[in-house]
Amino acid sequence: MITKDKDEITVVAEANQIPDLDFVERNKEDYKLIALNVSIPFYTVGFLAKVSQAIAEGGMNILIVSTYSKDYIMVKKDVLDKALGILKRLGFRG
């Protein structure tokens, strides 16, 4: 995933996918990307709020990325199983 704005270019990828990339800074922790594979219309209110609230109540932080057809959350690698358990309790299938 690549995003670009006037201040920066951000690349989200596995390290082995970008071996020749010259970068300024790498995040100190490893994160795992979780795709929320549901079709949610743009006018659906509160979907990501519910997901982020449940994860926060579990004591974890997330990064959210949305595209036209999917939403993704990123969690620290060491809490992946805990986050997946919370998503399953919300009704997501693993």
PDB file of N, CA, C and O in Angstrom:
ATOM      1  N   MET A   1       0.853  -1.146   0.000  1.00  0.00           N
ATOM      2  CA  MET A   1       0.000   0.000   0.000  1.00  0.00           C
ATOM      3  C   MET A   1       0.911   1.225   0.000  1.00  0.00           C
ATOM      4  O   MET A   1       1.860   1.302   0.781  1.00  0.00           O
ATOM      5  N   ILE A   2       0.624   2.153  -0.856  1.00  0.00           N
ATOM      6  CA  ILE A   2       1.431   3.366  -0.945  1.00  0.00           C
ATOM      7  C   ILE A   2       0.504   4.570  -0.886  1.00  0.00           C
ATOM      8  O   ILE A   2      -0.473   4.645  -1.631  1.00  0.00           O
ATOM      9  N   THR A   3       0.810   5.502  -0.008  1.00  0.00           N
ATOM     10  CA  THR A   3       0.080   6.768   0.033  1.00  0.00           C
ATOM     11  C   THR A   3       1.077   7.904  -0.113  1.00  0.00           C
ATOM     12  O   THR A   3       2.219   7.808   0.335  1.00  0.00           O
ATOM     13  N   LYS A   4       0.637   8.961  -0.733  1.00  0.00           N
ATOM     14  CA  LYS A   4       1.516  10.098  -0.972  1.00  0.00           C
ATOM     15  C   LYS A   4       0.733  11.383  -0.769  1.00  0.00           C
ATOM     16  O   LYS A   4      -0.380  11.536  -1.272  1.00  0.00           O
ATOM     17  N   ASP A   5       1.327  12.299  -0.029  1.00  0.00           N
ATOM     18  CA  ASP A   5       0.761  13.633   0.106  1.00  0.00           C
ATOM     19  C   ASP A   5       1.903  14.638   0.020  1.00  0.00           C
ATOM     20  O   ASP A   5       3.026  14.266  -0.321  1.00  0.00           O
ATOM     21  N   LYS A   6       1.633  15.897   0.321  1.00  0.00           N
ATOM     22  CA  LYS A   6       2.671  16.917   0.160  1.00  0.00           C
ATOM     23  C   LYS A   6       3.821  16.767   1.148  1.00  0.00           C
ATOM     24  O   LYS A   6       4.894  17.327   0.927  1.00  0.00           O
ATOM     25  N   ASP A   7       3.621  16.028   2.226  1.00  0.00           N
ATOM     26  CA  ASP A   7       4.638  15.897   3.258  1.00  0.00           C
ATOM     27  C   ASP A   7       5.441  14.601   3.210  1.00  0.00           C
ATOM     28  O   ASP A   7       6.587  14.565   3.658  1.00  0.00           O
ATOM     29  N   GLU A   8       4.844  13.532   2.668  1.00  0.00           N
ATOM     30  CA  GLU A   8       5.519  12.244   2.758  1.00  0.00           C
ATOM     31  C   GLU A   8       4.953  11.225   1.779  1.00  0.00           C
ATOM     32  O   GLU A   8       3.885  11.408   1.195  1.00  0.00           O
ATOM     33  N   ILE A   9       5.700  10.161   1.627  1.00  0.00           N
ATOM     34  CA  ILE A   9       5.235   8.956   0.944  1.00  0.00           C
ATOM     35  C   ILE A   9       5.313   7.843   1.967  1.00  0.00           C
ATOM     36  O   ILE A   9       6.364   7.623   2.568  1.00  0.00           O
ATOM     37  N   THR A  10       4.216   7.142   2.169  1.00  0.00           N
ATOM     38  CA  THR A  10       4.170   6.044   3.129  1.00  0.00           C
ATOM     39  C   THR A  10       3.974   4.739   2.381  1.00  0.00           C
ATOM     40  O   THR A  10       3.090   4.626   1.532  1.00  0.00           O
ATOM     41  N   VAL A  11       4.804   3.752   2.699  1.00  0.00           N
ATOM     42  CA  VAL A  11       4.698   2.432   2.099  1.00  0.00           C
ATOM     43  C   VAL A  11       4.420   1.437   3.212  1.00  0.00           C
ATOM     44  O   VAL A  11       5.142   1.385   4.208  1.00  0.00           O
ATOM     45  N   VAL A  12       3.374   0.651   3.038  1.00  0.00           N
ATOM     46  CA  VAL A  12       3.048  -0.418   3.974  1.00  0.00           C
ATOM     47  C   VAL A  12       3.223  -1.716   3.216  1.00  0.00           C
ATOM     48  O   VAL A  12       2.473  -2.016   2.286  1.00  0.00           O
ATOM     49  N   ALA A  13       4.238  -2.496   3.630  1.00  0.00           N
ATOM     50  CA  ALA A  13       4.546  -3.737   2.922  1.00  0.00           C
ATOM     51  C   ALA A  13       5.397  -4.623   3.817  1.00  0.00           C
ATOM     52  O   ALA A  13       5.986  -4.165   4.796  1.00  0.00           O
ATOM     53  N   GLU A  14       5.448  -5.892   3.463  1.00  0.00           N
ATOM     54  CA  GLU A  14       6.381  -6.799   4.121  1.00  0.00           C
ATOM     55  C   GLU A  14       7.792  -6.379   3.725  1.00  0.00           C
ATOM     56  O   GLU A  14       8.017  -5.972   2.585  1.00  0.00           O
ATOM     57  N   ALA A  15       8.727  -6.470   4.637  1.00  0.00           N
ATOM     58  CA  ALA A  15      10.102  -6.024   4.372  1.00  0.00           C
ATOM     59  C   ALA A  15      10.710  -6.713   3.163  1.00  0.00           C
ATOM     60  O   ALA A  15      11.475  -6.096   2.420  1.00  0.00           O
ATOM     61  N   ASN A  16      10.385  -7.975   2.955  1.00  0.00           N
ATOM     62  CA  ASN A  16      10.964  -8.698   1.818  1.00  0.00           C
ATOM     63  C   ASN A  16      10.388  -8.254   0.472  1.00  0.00           C
ATOM     64  O   ASN A  16      10.930  -8.602  -0.577  1.00  0.00           O
ATOM     65  N   GLN A  17       9.301  -7.493   0.493  1.00  0.00           N
ATOM     66  CA  GLN A  17       8.706  -7.003  -0.744  1.00  0.00           C
ATOM     67  C   GLN A  17       9.382  -5.725  -1.251  1.00  0.00           C
ATOM     68  O   GLN A  17       9.168  -5.316  -2.392  1.00  0.00           O
ATOM     69  N   ILE A  18      10.188  -5.105  -0.409  1.00  0.00           N
ATOM     70  CA  ILE A  18      10.793  -3.824  -0.786  1.00  0.00           C
ATOM     71  C   ILE A  18      12.289  -3.782  -0.441  1.00  0.00           C
ATOM     72  O   ILE A  18      12.745  -2.833   0.198  1.00  0.00           O
ATOM     73  N   PRO A  19      13.046  -4.788  -0.851  1.00  0.00           N
ATOM     74  CA  PRO A  19      14.448  -4.857  -0.426  1.00  0.00           C
ATOM     75  C   PRO A  19      15.315  -3.704  -0.913  1.00  0.00           C
ATOM     76  O   PRO A  19      16.288  -3.352  -0.246  1.00  0.00           O
ATOM     77  N   ASP A  20      14.994  -3.111  -2.044  1.00  0.00           N
ATOM     78  CA  ASP A  20      15.831  -2.053  -2.594  1.00  0.00           C
ATOM     79  C   ASP A  20      15.302  -0.651  -2.302  1.00  0.00           C
ATOM     80  O   ASP A  20      15.840   0.332  -2.813  1.00  0.00           O
ATOM     81  N   LEU A  21      14.276  -0.553  -1.502  1.00  0.00           N
ATOM     82  CA  LEU A  21      13.701   0.755  -1.205  1.00  0.00           C
ATOM     83  C   LEU A  21      14.612   1.537  -0.275  1.00  0.00           C
ATOM     84  O   LEU A  21      15.017   1.043   0.778  1.00  0.00           O
ATOM     85  N   ASP A  22      14.924   2.741  -0.667  1.00  0.00           N
ATOM     86  CA  ASP A  22      15.727   3.632   0.168  1.00  0.00           C
ATOM     87  C   ASP A  22      14.750   4.454   1.005  1.00  0.00           C
ATOM     88  O   ASP A  22      14.020   5.286   0.466  1.00  0.00           O
ATOM     89  N   PHE A  23      14.733   4.228   2.311  1.00  0.00           N
ATOM     90  CA  PHE A  23      13.757   4.928   3.133  1.00  0.00           C
ATOM     91  C   PHE A  23      14.431   5.758   4.210  1.00  0.00           C
ATOM     92  O   PHE A  23      15.569   5.507   4.606  1.00  0.00           O
ATOM     93  N   VAL A  24      13.696   6.745   4.665  1.00  0.00           N
ATOM     94  CA  VAL A  24      14.196   7.661   5.682  1.00  0.00           C
ATOM     95  C   VAL A  24      13.965   7.092   7.069  1.00  0.00           C
ATOM     96  O   VAL A  24      14.835   7.175   7.936  1.00  0.00           O
ATOM     97  N   GLU A  25      12.805   6.522   7.273  1.00  0.00           N
ATOM     98  CA  GLU A  25      12.469   6.013   8.607  1.00  0.00           C
ATOM     99  C   GLU A  25      11.603   4.771   8.471  1.00  0.00           C
ATOM    100  O   GLU A  25      10.730   4.694   7.607  1.00  0.00           O
ATOM    101  N   ARG A  26      11.861   3.803   9.340  1.00  0.00           N
ATOM    102  CA  ARG A  26      11.049   2.587   9.419  1.00  0.00           C
ATOM    103  C   ARG A  26      10.402   2.553  10.790  1.00  0.00           C
ATOM    104  O   ARG A  26      11.035   2.895  11.789  1.00  0.00           O
ATOM    105  N   ASN A  27       9.146   2.142  10.839  1.00  0.00           N
ATOM    106  CA  ASN A  27       8.479   2.028  12.129  1.00  0.00           C
ATOM    107  C   ASN A  27       9.246   1.052  13.013  1.00  0.00           C
ATOM    108  O   ASN A  27       9.726   0.026  12.532  1.00  0.00           O
ATOM    109  N   LYS A  28       9.363   1.358  14.281  1.00  0.00           N
ATOM    110  CA  LYS A  28      10.155   0.541  15.202  1.00  0.00           C
ATOM    111  C   LYS A  28       9.514  -0.819  15.483  1.00  0.00           C
ATOM    112  O   LYS A  28      10.221  -1.806  15.686  1.00  0.00           O
ATOM    113  N   GLU A  29       8.195  -0.875  15.496  1.00  0.00           N
ATOM    114  CA  GLU A  29       7.494  -2.132  15.764  1.00  0.00           C
ATOM    115  C   GLU A  29       6.982  -2.740  14.469  1.00  0.00           C
ATOM    116  O   GLU A  29       6.777  -2.045  13.475  1.00  0.00           O
ATOM    117  N   ASP A  30       6.781  -4.041  14.502  1.00  0.00           N
ATOM    118  CA  ASP A  30       6.183  -4.726  13.358  1.00  0.00           C
ATOM    119  C   ASP A  30       4.677  -4.798  13.555  1.00  0.00           C
ATOM    120  O   ASP A  30       4.196  -5.142  14.635  1.00  0.00           O
ATOM    121  N   TYR A  31       3.947  -4.475  12.512  1.00  0.00           N
ATOM    122  CA  TYR A  31       2.491  -4.515  12.524  1.00  0.00           C
ATOM    123  C   TYR A  31       1.998  -5.566  11.546  1.00  0.00           C
ATOM    124  O   TYR A  31       2.695  -5.917  10.594  1.00  0.00           O
ATOM    125  N   LYS A  32       0.805  -6.061  11.784  1.00  0.00           N
ATOM    126  CA  LYS A  32       0.150  -6.992  10.874  1.00  0.00           C
ATOM    127  C   LYS A  32      -1.107  -6.309  10.322  1.00  0.00           C
ATOM    128  O   LYS A  32      -1.838  -5.627  11.040  1.00  0.00           O
ATOM    129  N   LEU A  33      -1.323  -6.512   9.054  1.00  0.00           N
ATOM    130  CA  LEU A  33      -2.468  -5.926   8.364  1.00  0.00           C
ATOM    131  C   LEU A  33      -3.621  -6.915   8.369  1.00  0.00           C
ATOM    132  O   LEU A  33      -3.458  -8.074   7.989  1.00  0.00           O
ATOM    133  N   ILE A  34      -4.778  -6.456   8.798  1.00  0.00           N
ATOM    134  CA  ILE A  34      -5.988  -7.279   8.828  1.00  0.00           C
ATOM    135  C   ILE A  34      -7.000  -6.640   7.893  1.00  0.00           C
ATOM    136  O   ILE A  34      -7.392  -5.490   8.093  1.00  0.00           O
ATOM    137  N   ALA A  35      -7.424  -7.374   6.875  1.00  0.00           N
ATOM    138  CA  ALA A  35      -8.449  -6.871   5.957  1.00  0.00           C
ATOM    139  C   ALA A  35      -9.823  -7.155   6.544  1.00  0.00           C
ATOM    140  O   ALA A  35     -10.123  -8.286   6.929  1.00  0.00           O
ATOM    141  N   LEU A  36     -10.647  -6.130   6.608  1.00  0.00           N
ATOM    142  CA  LEU A  36     -12.031  -6.300   7.043  1.00  0.00           C
ATOM    143  C   LEU A  36     -12.848  -6.510   5.772  1.00  0.00           C
ATOM    144  O   LEU A  36     -13.299  -5.551   5.147  1.00  0.00           O
ATOM    145  N   ASN A  37     -13.028  -7.747   5.406  1.00  0.00           N
ATOM    146  CA  ASN A  37     -13.651  -8.095   4.131  1.00  0.00           C
ATOM    147  C   ASN A  37     -15.168  -8.085   4.219  1.00  0.00           C
ATOM    148  O   ASN A  37     -15.818  -9.130   4.252  1.00  0.00           O
ATOM    149  N   VAL A  38     -15.702  -6.898   4.254  1.00  0.00           N
ATOM    150  CA  VAL A  38     -17.155  -6.706   4.261  1.00  0.00           C
ATOM    151  C   VAL A  38     -17.477  -5.576   3.292  1.00  0.00           C
ATOM    152  O   VAL A  38     -16.659  -4.685   3.064  1.00  0.00           O
ATOM    153  N   SER A  39     -18.661  -5.625   2.733  1.00  0.00           N
ATOM    154  CA  SER A  39     -19.102  -4.547   1.842  1.00  0.00           C
ATOM    155  C   SER A  39     -19.960  -3.582   2.649  1.00  0.00           C
ATOM    156  O   SER A  39     -21.118  -3.864   2.958  1.00  0.00           O
ATOM    157  N   ILE A  40     -19.377  -2.456   2.979  1.00  0.00           N
ATOM    158  CA  ILE A  40     -20.071  -1.451   3.782  1.00  0.00           C
ATOM    159  C   ILE A  40     -20.265  -0.201   2.918  1.00  0.00           C
ATOM    160  O   ILE A  40     -19.286   0.373   2.441  1.00  0.00           O
ATOM    161  N   PRO A  41     -21.510   0.224   2.714  1.00  0.00           N
ATOM    162  CA  PRO A  41     -21.724   1.461   1.956  1.00  0.00           C
ATOM    163  C   PRO A  41     -21.068   2.658   2.659  1.00  0.00           C
ATOM    164  O   PRO A  41     -20.930   2.667   3.882  1.00  0.00           O
ATOM    165  N   PHE A  42     -20.672   3.655   1.883  1.00  0.00           N
ATOM    166  CA  PHE A  42     -20.006   4.834   2.440  1.00  0.00           C
ATOM    167  C   PHE A  42     -20.847   5.537   3.501  1.00  0.00           C
ATOM    168  O   PHE A  42     -20.286   6.162   4.402  1.00  0.00           O
ATOM    169  N   TYR A  43     -22.136   5.455   3.425  1.00  0.00           N
ATOM    170  CA  TYR A  43     -23.003   6.170   4.357  1.00  0.00           C
ATOM    171  C   TYR A  43     -23.315   5.371   5.627  1.00  0.00           C
ATOM    172  O   TYR A  43     -24.157   5.792   6.421  1.00  0.00           O
ATOM    173  N   THR A  44     -22.664   4.246   5.830  1.00  0.00           N
ATOM    174  CA  THR A  44     -22.857   3.463   7.043  1.00  0.00           C
ATOM    175  C   THR A  44     -22.144   4.160   8.200  1.00  0.00           C
ATOM    176  O   THR A  44     -20.924   4.323   8.186  1.00  0.00           O
ATOM    177  N   VAL A  45     -22.907   4.558   9.179  1.00  0.00           N
ATOM    178  CA  VAL A  45     -22.373   5.318  10.307  1.00  0.00           C
ATOM    179  C   VAL A  45     -21.926   4.374  11.421  1.00  0.00           C
ATOM    180  O   VAL A  45     -22.689   3.506  11.843  1.00  0.00           O
ATOM    181  N   GLY A  46     -20.692   4.541  11.896  1.00  0.00           N
ATOM    182  CA  GLY A  46     -20.241   3.867  13.097  1.00  0.00           C
ATOM    183  C   GLY A  46     -19.537   2.538  12.937  1.00  0.00           C
ATOM    184  O   GLY A  46     -19.116   1.950  13.933  1.00  0.00           O
ATOM    185  N   PHE A  47     -19.393   2.041  11.708  1.00  0.00           N
ATOM    186  CA  PHE A  47     -18.766   0.735  11.511  1.00  0.00           C
ATOM    187  C   PHE A  47     -17.336   0.716  12.058  1.00  0.00           C
ATOM    188  O   PHE A  47     -17.012  -0.113  12.908  1.00  0.00           O
ATOM    189  N   LEU A  48     -16.493   1.609  11.586  1.00  0.00           N
ATOM    190  CA  LEU A  48     -15.104   1.637  12.058  1.00  0.00           C
ATOM    191  C   LEU A  48     -15.009   2.100  13.505  1.00  0.00           C
ATOM    192  O   LEU A  48     -14.084   1.715  14.219  1.00  0.00           O
ATOM    193  N   ALA A  49     -15.953   2.919  13.941  1.00  0.00           N
ATOM    194  CA  ALA A  49     -15.968   3.334  15.345  1.00  0.00           C
ATOM    195  C   ALA A  49     -16.179   2.126  16.256  1.00  0.00           C
ATOM    196  O   ALA A  49     -15.537   2.016  17.300  1.00  0.00           O
ATOM    197  N   LYS A  50     -17.064   1.232  15.870  1.00  0.00           N
ATOM    198  CA  LYS A  50     -17.330   0.024  16.663  1.00  0.00           C
ATOM    199  C   LYS A  50     -16.093  -0.869  16.715  1.00  0.00           C
ATOM    200  O   LYS A  50     -15.736  -1.386  17.773  1.00  0.00           O
ATOM    201  N   VAL A  51     -15.447  -1.044  15.571  1.00  0.00           N
ATOM    202  CA  VAL A  51     -14.238  -1.872  15.522  1.00  0.00           C
ATOM    203  C   VAL A  51     -13.143  -1.251  16.376  1.00  0.00           C
ATOM    204  O   VAL A  51     -12.537  -1.933  17.203  1.00  0.00           O
ATOM    205  N   SER A  52     -12.887   0.036  16.181  1.00  0.00           N
ATOM    206  CA  SER A  52     -11.800   0.676  16.933  1.00  0.00           C
ATOM    207  C   SER A  52     -12.104   0.739  18.430  1.00  0.00           C
ATOM    208  O   SER A  52     -11.190   0.616  19.245  1.00  0.00           O
ATOM    209  N   GLN A  53     -13.355   0.925  18.798  1.00  0.00           N
ATOM    210  CA  GLN A  53     -13.716   0.946  20.220  1.00  0.00           C
ATOM    211  C   GLN A  53     -13.464  -0.418  20.864  1.00  0.00           C
ATOM    212  O   GLN A  53     -12.915  -0.491  21.963  1.00  0.00           O
ATOM    213  N   ALA A  54     -13.856  -1.484  20.195  1.00  0.00           N
ATOM    214  CA  ALA A  54     -13.651  -2.827  20.744  1.00  0.00           C
ATOM    215  C   ALA A  54     -12.168  -3.135  20.907  1.00  0.00           C
ATOM    216  O   ALA A  54     -11.763  -3.702  21.921  1.00  0.00           O
ATOM    217  N   ILE A  55     -11.361  -2.772  19.931  1.00  0.00           N
ATOM    218  CA  ILE A  55      -9.913  -2.990  20.017  1.00  0.00           C
ATOM    219  C   ILE A  55      -9.315  -2.140  21.141  1.00  0.00           C
ATOM    220  O   ILE A  55      -8.474  -2.616  21.904  1.00  0.00           O
ATOM    221  N   ALA A  56      -9.748  -0.896  21.238  1.00  0.00           N
ATOM    222  CA  ALA A  56      -9.252  -0.012  22.302  1.00  0.00           C
ATOM    223  C   ALA A  56      -9.623  -0.549  23.683  1.00  0.00           C
ATOM    224  O   ALA A  56      -8.810  -0.496  24.606  1.00  0.00           O
ATOM    225  N   GLU A  57     -10.832  -1.060  23.828  1.00  0.00           N
ATOM    226  CA  GLU A  57     -11.252  -1.637  25.107  1.00  0.00           C
ATOM    227  C   GLU A  57     -10.417  -2.865  25.457  1.00  0.00           C
ATOM    228  O   GLU A  57     -10.314  -3.238  26.625  1.00  0.00           O
ATOM    229  N   GLY A  58      -9.822  -3.490  24.445  1.00  0.00           N
ATOM    230  CA  GLY A  58      -8.912  -4.614  24.664  1.00  0.00           C
ATOM    231  C   GLY A  58      -7.496  -4.155  24.975  1.00  0.00           C
ATOM    232  O   GLY A  58      -6.592  -4.976  25.131  1.00  0.00           O
ATOM    233  N   GLY A  59      -7.302  -2.840  25.064  1.00  0.00           N
ATOM    234  CA  GLY A  59      -6.008  -2.290  25.436  1.00  0.00           C
ATOM    235  C   GLY A  59      -5.014  -2.176  24.287  1.00  0.00           C
ATOM    236  O   GLY A  59      -3.806  -2.099  24.507  1.00  0.00           O
ATOM    237  N   MET A  60      -5.527  -2.166  23.067  1.00  0.00           N
ATOM    238  CA  MET A  60      -4.649  -2.117  21.905  1.00  0.00           C
ATOM    239  C   MET A  60      -4.930  -0.876  21.063  1.00  0.00           C
ATOM    240  O   MET A  60      -6.025  -0.312  21.089  1.00  0.00           O
ATOM    241  N   ASN A  61      -3.925  -0.479  20.330  1.00  0.00           N
ATOM    242  CA  ASN A  61      -4.049   0.619  19.384  1.00  0.00           C
ATOM    243  C   ASN A  61      -4.137   0.028  17.982  1.00  0.00           C
ATOM    244  O   ASN A  61      -3.593  -1.046  17.723  1.00  0.00           O
ATOM    245  N   ILE A  62      -4.812   0.718  17.087  1.00  0.00           N
ATOM    246  CA  ILE A  62      -4.856   0.290  15.694  1.00  0.00           C
ATOM    247  C   ILE A  62      -4.563   1.472  14.783  1.00  0.00           C
ATOM    248  O   ILE A  62      -4.735   2.632  15.159  1.00  0.00           O
ATOM    249  N   LEU A  63      -4.124   1.149  13.595  1.00  0.00           N
ATOM    250  CA  LEU A  63      -4.036   2.116  12.516  1.00  0.00           C
ATOM    251  C   LEU A  63      -5.084   1.686  11.502  1.00  0.00           C
ATOM    252  O   LEU A  63      -5.188   0.499  11.192  1.00  0.00           O
ATOM    253  N   ILE A  64      -5.859   2.623  10.984  1.00  0.00           N
ATOM    254  CA  ILE A  64      -6.930   2.302  10.046  1.00  0.00           C
ATOM    255  C   ILE A  64      -6.571   2.849   8.669  1.00  0.00           C
ATOM    256  O   ILE A  64      -6.119   3.986   8.534  1.00  0.00           O
ATOM    257  N   VAL A  65      -6.780   2.023   7.657  1.00  0.00           N
ATOM    258  CA  VAL A  65      -6.613   2.442   6.268  1.00  0.00           C
ATOM    259  C   VAL A  65      -7.881   2.009   5.530  1.00  0.00           C
ATOM    260  O   VAL A  65      -8.309   0.859   5.626  1.00  0.00           O
ATOM    261  N   SER A  66      -8.458   2.931   4.810  1.00  0.00           N
ATOM    262  CA  SER A  66      -9.653   2.609   4.037  1.00  0.00           C
ATOM    263  C   SER A  66      -9.397   2.852   2.561  1.00  0.00           C
ATOM    264  O   SER A  66      -8.740   3.819   2.176  1.00  0.00           O
ATOM    265  N   THR A  67      -9.927   1.958   1.749  1.00  0.00           N
ATOM    266  CA  THR A  67      -9.899   2.123   0.307  1.00  0.00           C
ATOM    267  C   THR A  67     -11.342   2.145  -0.172  1.00  0.00           C
ATOM    268  O   THR A  67     -12.272   2.087   0.633  1.00  0.00           O
ATOM    269  N   TYR A  68     -11.524   2.226  -1.459  1.00  0.00           N
ATOM    270  CA  TYR A  68     -12.880   2.254  -2.005  1.00  0.00           C
ATOM    271  C   TYR A  68     -13.664   1.002  -1.630  1.00  0.00           C
ATOM    272  O   TYR A  68     -14.845   1.086  -1.292  1.00  0.00           O
ATOM    273  N   SER A  69     -13.019  -0.152  -1.687  1.00  0.00           N
ATOM    274  CA  SER A  69     -13.752  -1.401  -1.494  1.00  0.00           C
ATOM    275  C   SER A  69     -13.466  -2.133  -0.191  1.00  0.00           C
ATOM    276  O   SER A  69     -14.157  -3.100   0.129  1.00  0.00           O
ATOM    277  N   LYS A  70     -12.465  -1.699   0.569  1.00  0.00           N
ATOM    278  CA  LYS A  70     -12.127  -2.414   1.803  1.00  0.00           C
ATOM    279  C   LYS A  70     -11.639  -1.455   2.877  1.00  0.00           C
ATOM    280  O   LYS A  70     -11.187  -0.342   2.608  1.00  0.00           O
ATOM    281  N   ASP A  71     -11.751  -1.940   4.097  1.00  0.00           N
ATOM    282  CA  ASP A  71     -11.118  -1.276   5.233  1.00  0.00           C
ATOM    283  C   ASP A  71     -10.090  -2.238   5.792  1.00  0.00           C
ATOM    284  O   ASP A  71     -10.286  -3.453   5.780  1.00  0.00           O
ATOM    285  N   TYR A  72      -9.004  -1.687   6.278  1.00  0.00           N
ATOM    286  CA  TYR A  72      -7.940  -2.474   6.884  1.00  0.00           C
ATOM    287  C   TYR A  72      -7.616  -1.885   8.244  1.00  0.00           C
ATOM    288  O   TYR A  72      -7.725  -0.677   8.454  1.00  0.00           O
ATOM    289  N   ILE A  73      -7.220  -2.747   9.163  1.00  0.00           N
ATOM    290  CA  ILE A  73      -6.638  -2.260  10.407  1.00  0.00           C
ATOM    291  C   ILE A  73      -5.265  -2.896  10.550  1.00  0.00           C
ATOM    292  O   ILE A  73      -5.020  -4.011  10.090  1.00  0.00           O
ATOM    293  N   MET A  74      -4.394  -2.167  11.189  1.00  0.00           N
ATOM    294  CA  MET A  74      -3.066  -2.685  11.475  1.00  0.00           C
ATOM    295  C   MET A  74      -2.900  -2.711  12.983  1.00  0.00           C
ATOM    296  O   MET A  74      -3.192  -1.734  13.673  1.00  0.00           O
ATOM    297  N   VAL A  75      -2.426  -3.848  13.486  1.00  0.00           N
ATOM    298  CA  VAL A  75      -2.168  -4.010  14.920  1.00  0.00           C
ATOM    299  C   VAL A  75      -0.730  -4.462  15.100  1.00  0.00           C
ATOM    300  O   VAL A  75      -0.136  -5.056  14.200  1.00  0.00           O
ATOM    301  N   LYS A  76      -0.180  -4.177  16.263  1.00  0.00           N
ATOM    302  CA  LYS A  76       1.173  -4.659  16.541  1.00  0.00           C
ATOM    303  C   LYS A  76       1.182  -6.179  16.445  1.00  0.00           C
ATOM    304  O   LYS A  76       0.240  -6.851  16.864  1.00  0.00           O
ATOM    305  N   LYS A  77       2.258  -6.699  15.888  1.00  0.00           N
ATOM    306  CA  LYS A  77       2.385  -8.139  15.631  1.00  0.00           C
ATOM    307  C   LYS A  77       2.162  -8.971  16.895  1.00  0.00           C
ATOM    308  O   LYS A  77       1.565 -10.045  16.834  1.00  0.00           O
ATOM    309  N   ASP A  78       2.640  -8.477  18.036  1.00  0.00           N
ATOM    310  CA  ASP A  78       2.545  -9.265  19.263  1.00  0.00           C
ATOM    311  C   ASP A  78       1.134  -9.333  19.853  1.00  0.00           C
ATOM    312  O   ASP A  78       0.905 -10.092  20.795  1.00  0.00           O
ATOM    313  N   VAL A  79       0.179  -8.552  19.317  1.00  0.00           N
ATOM    314  CA  VAL A  79      -1.203  -8.617  19.812  1.00  0.00           C
ATOM    315  C   VAL A  79      -2.179  -9.087  18.726  1.00  0.00           C
ATOM    316  O   VAL A  79      -3.393  -8.942  18.873  1.00  0.00           O
ATOM    317  N   LEU A  80      -1.648  -9.643  17.650  1.00  0.00           N
ATOM    318  CA  LEU A  80      -2.487 -10.067  16.528  1.00  0.00           C
ATOM    319  C   LEU A  80      -3.572 -11.049  16.964  1.00  0.00           C
ATOM    320  O   LEU A  80      -4.741 -10.860  16.630  1.00  0.00           O
ATOM    321  N   ASP A  81      -3.208 -12.075  17.691  1.00  0.00           N
ATOM    322  CA  ASP A  81      -4.198 -13.083  18.103  1.00  0.00           C
ATOM    323  C   ASP A  81      -5.292 -12.472  18.971  1.00  0.00           C
ATOM    324  O   ASP A  81      -6.466 -12.813  18.827  1.00  0.00           O
ATOM    325  N   LYS A  82      -4.913 -11.582  19.862  1.00  0.00           N
ATOM    326  CA  LYS A  82      -5.887 -10.914  20.726  1.00  0.00           C
ATOM    327  C   LYS A  82      -6.848 -10.066  19.887  1.00  0.00           C
ATOM    328  O   LYS A  82      -8.057 -10.088  20.121  1.00  0.00           O
ATOM    329  N   ALA A  83      -6.323  -9.329  18.924  1.00  0.00           N
ATOM    330  CA  ALA A  83      -7.166  -8.502  18.058  1.00  0.00           C
ATOM    331  C   ALA A  83      -8.101  -9.359  17.216  1.00  0.00           C
ATOM    332  O   ALA A  83      -9.275  -9.025  17.056  1.00  0.00           O
ATOM    333  N   LEU A  84      -7.589 -10.461  16.677  1.00  0.00           N
ATOM    334  CA  LEU A  84      -8.429 -11.356  15.889  1.00  0.00           C
ATOM    335  C   LEU A  84      -9.554 -11.949  16.738  1.00  0.00           C
ATOM    336  O   LEU A  84     -10.670 -12.126  16.250  1.00  0.00           O
ATOM    337  N   GLY A  85      -9.268 -12.255  18.003  1.00  0.00           N
ATOM    338  CA  GLY A  85     -10.305 -12.755  18.908  1.00  0.00           C
ATOM    339  C   GLY A  85     -11.404 -11.736  19.119  1.00  0.00           C
ATOM    340  O   GLY A  85     -12.584 -12.087  19.145  1.00  0.00           O
ATOM    341  N   ILE A  86     -11.032 -10.486  19.269  1.00  0.00           N
ATOM    342  CA  ILE A  86     -12.028  -9.421  19.438  1.00  0.00           C
ATOM    343  C   ILE A  86     -12.864  -9.277  18.172  1.00  0.00           C
ATOM    344  O   ILE A  86     -14.083  -9.125  18.252  1.00  0.00           O
ATOM    345  N   LEU A  87     -12.231  -9.322  17.014  1.00  0.00           N
ATOM    346  CA  LEU A  87     -12.979  -9.223  15.758  1.00  0.00           C
ATOM    347  C   LEU A  87     -13.947 -10.390  15.604  1.00  0.00           C
ATOM    348  O   LEU A  87     -15.061 -10.204  15.116  1.00  0.00           O
ATOM    349  N   LYS A  88     -13.542 -11.578  16.009  1.00  0.00           N
ATOM    350  CA  LYS A  88     -14.446 -12.739  15.942  1.00  0.00           C
ATOM    351  C   LYS A  88     -15.646 -12.535  16.859  1.00  0.00           C
ATOM    352  O   LYS A  88     -16.769 -12.891  16.500  1.00  0.00           O
ATOM    353  N   ARG A  89     -15.416 -11.968  18.033  1.00  0.00           N
ATOM    354  CA  ARG A  89     -16.537 -11.696  18.951  1.00  0.00           C
ATOM    355  C   ARG A  89     -17.494 -10.642  18.366  1.00  0.00           C
ATOM    356  O   ARG A  89     -18.678 -10.618  18.700  1.00  0.00           O
ATOM    357  N   LEU A  90     -16.970  -9.778  17.497  1.00  0.00           N
ATOM    358  CA  LEU A  90     -17.835  -8.792  16.832  1.00  0.00           C
ATOM    359  C   LEU A  90     -18.592  -9.393  15.646  1.00  0.00           C
ATOM    360  O   LEU A  90     -19.475  -8.747  15.081  1.00  0.00           O
ATOM    361  N   GLY A  91     -18.248 -10.634  15.268  1.00  0.00           N
ATOM    362  CA  GLY A  91     -18.959 -11.291  14.191  1.00  0.00           C
ATOM    363  C   GLY A  91     -18.149 -11.506  12.926  1.00  0.00           C
ATOM    364  O   GLY A  91     -18.664 -12.061  11.954  1.00  0.00           O
ATOM    365  N   PHE A  92     -16.897 -11.081  12.916  1.00  0.00           N
ATOM    366  CA  PHE A  92     -16.046 -11.321  11.748  1.00  0.00           C
ATOM    367  C   PHE A  92     -15.625 -12.776  11.735  1.00  0.00           C
ATOM    368  O   PHE A  92     -15.472 -13.406  12.782  1.00  0.00           O
ATOM    369  N   ARG A  93     -15.441 -13.295  10.538  1.00  0.00           N
ATOM    370  CA  ARG A  93     -14.963 -14.673  10.399  1.00  0.00           C
ATOM    371  C   ARG A  93     -13.483 -14.637  10.105  1.00  0.00           C
ATOM    372  O   ARG A  93     -13.011 -13.750   9.395  1.00  0.00           O
ATOM    373  N   GLY A  94     -12.734 -15.601  10.648  1.00  0.00           N
ATOM    374  CA  GLY A  94     -11.288 -15.626  10.458  1.00  0.00           C
ATOM    375  C   GLY A  94     -10.866 -16.529   9.464  1.00  0.00           C
ATOM    376  O   GLY A  94      -9.669 -16.647   9.205  1.00  0.00           O
TER     377      GLY A  94
END
